[in-house]
Amino acid sequence: MQTLNKTKSTSHRYLRWLFIALAIGATGGLVGCAGMATGVDTSKYSRLAPEEITEQTSSDAAAMVVIRYPAMIHEYAENLFVSSFAINAIGGDVPAATAKAQTSRVAQSMVEKSSYYAMSLYRELKKVLPENSVLLSPHIIAWDKERQLHTRPLLASEQVPSVLTIDFSIYSYPDIEKMMDAPPVTFGDLVTPLIVVKSSRWVQPSLSGLLVSSPPLESAAWRDVQDDAARHFAARMQGDVWSEPSSLDFISFLAERDQRAIGLPGKSSLSGDYQTIAVEQYPLEKIQMDGPIVGQLEDDASIDPFVSSFVNGASTRIVDILNSIDHDRATFFSRQTALSRFDPELADVFFVQSQDESVRARLQLAEALVGAEREFLSAQSDSIYDGTYSGDYGQKMRKILSAEYRMLEERRRLARRQNISTAVAIIALAGSVYGAVASSAASTAAVVAASGTALAGSAWALHKSLGTKTESEEVGRYFLTRMAPTFDRQMSVQMEWLESKELITARGFSEFRNKTLSLYQARVRSMTVNVEQYCTFSYPGISASESNWYGTCNEGKASGRGYGLLDNGRGETIEYLGFAKDGMASGSGGMIMRKRGQLGATYLEGEFKNGLPDGTIKVEKLGSTPSLRQFTAGQDTGRARYDNFQSLSFKTSSAAAITNNP
């Protein structure tokens, strides 16, 4: 993890600086210097060479990327969010004496700026990925007695199968009297991105699908994926599906408060080590964008300094990840979940991966309708982008960023001149930029610079600036008015199924889904393949308290292709996807094994016989490189040759080839 840039200045409370200034101001001398508030020029990701997305099979129903980010705060959650934001500060401890009004504005600004900067990532990924394959999922920060502080999505984007989900946010240290120095900050030309990248747990079972994380969020993200896996397992055991999206990992981090850090094995984002089963750590970086360009943002919306400093490199890394994983594997279970909304019977047969014509036709129709939903949500995402970046909201944010930059530059100039009293006033007034109307903030900065020590000693000036009507409230209203209409805007999507074309027009996603369900019910064909209920699935030597099997059976026992679960009631669970015989794994398959107290899962893929690995097996464990081993009746007998390995297939008859975005 990169060490954040530090300076020689100390970060005293404003009143302490004011006392010093008044005490020795008459002598005309002050000792020391103020922090210069600088960062690295570009992200570490910017060193990566750009790549194009490679061709591979993928379902029409699946998106490539869903970008999740905080967009709003519910009024019931605001106080808890602000207090949690201060208590769990990244980069240092925030004194209890810190002004709540200022901290509240910083907390709110993080949400607003996350919304704004997320649009840069969305725009650049859309340029390099296939059409309609990148979706936005804005979240509202909420609170209730059951879940406490959490988030929920405002769109249905996460109901569409996707290869990757990206939790994106920016960070600002909540104490405005220290934020200009060492702690991570987003202010003016400085920005600190936080990201977490996840996929299906079947992509990296030992990590439950957690691929990349900013170090401060890693433990919270790990607990989230573990909880998510447990909820999915419990639902499947009961013959149901779990489809509720998890909270944003940054909010989970805030909600945890005093949870212990988990010592997960990690690897550098630039190490080139893509084989070791470990979380790739994106370093906590305070990036300094091109200042003069930031200063021009309010006059020119076409320029985006965040792209060259972070987004280009980050989007390159996302493409690298997309190119390195099997998209069918990444979306297999989420596709089955999506199908269950249209047709639970088809969803059960999905695990069989039948090539029967009746199944194929039904599956193509269902996935074509999920694909139509993806296109509808893609259009909604474009509307959100237009409102957030190009509309009034974006214009207001660019004014704020330009005003912040001018204030920060003035503070740097004063610090270089050793004009400590005025520089400290600039720090104190930084909180007002988060709150004051942009034009007023710029004027305030100019007045402070001109008036010097006179204003620095004026408590009235500080109170006046912090009491100004908050821009955060105004931007929040702009965001709502620009965003809400996208939910009910009338849009049309043309769906192609076999040789048929259907134009589906709806005002809002709920109406669109109702029409797709009606269309499916009108066109659906009967299937000649079905699966039995209550088939047993077992593993040698484990007494199961619960088990379930989705797939073909013979005399009440798992037989043929399917998906099985087993729980011994003592913290040991097994998930298996593949072929079975006489109620046990037999043939090619993949098995996820978890034990209580074990960090991460053990994954076995290859040949099974009588429930045990038997043949060439790929073994994945947390912190190690996957290896091919030879097994006999469950016993590891040594190294194996790759040409003897039979990988688990996740392909279905509806998969199609993806190509580069034209």
Secondary structure, DSSP 8 states (H G I E B T S, - for coil): -------S-----HHHHHHHHHHHGGGT---S-------BSS-GGGGS--------EEETT-EEEEEEEEEEE-GGGHHHHHHHHHHT-TTS---TTS-HHHHHHHHHHHHHHHHHHHHHHHHHHHHHS-TT-EEEEEEEEEEETTTEEEEEESSSGGGS-EEEEEEEEE---S-TTTTTSSS---BTTEE-EEEEEE--TTTSGGGTTEEEE-GGGHHHHHHHHHHHHHHHHHHHHTT---------HHHHHHHHSS-------EEETTS---SSSSEEE-----EE--HHHHHTTTT-TT--HHIIIIIHHHHHHHHHHHHHS-HHHHHHHHHHHHHHHH-HHHHHHHTTT---HHHHHHHHHHHHHHHHHHHHHHHHHHHHHIIIIISHHHHHHHHHHHHHHHHHHHHHHHHHTT-HHHHHHHHHHHHHHHHB-HHHHHHHHHHHHHHTHHHHT-HHHHHHHHTS-BHHHHHHHHHHHHHTHHHH-EEEEEEEETTEEEEEEEESHHHHHHHHHHHHHHH----S----SS-B--BTTB--SEEEEEEEEETTEEEEEEEEEEE-SSS-EEEEEEEEETTEEEEEEEEEEE-TT-SS-EEEEEEEETTEEEEEEEEE-TTS--EEEEEETTEEEEE--GGG--------TTEEE-----
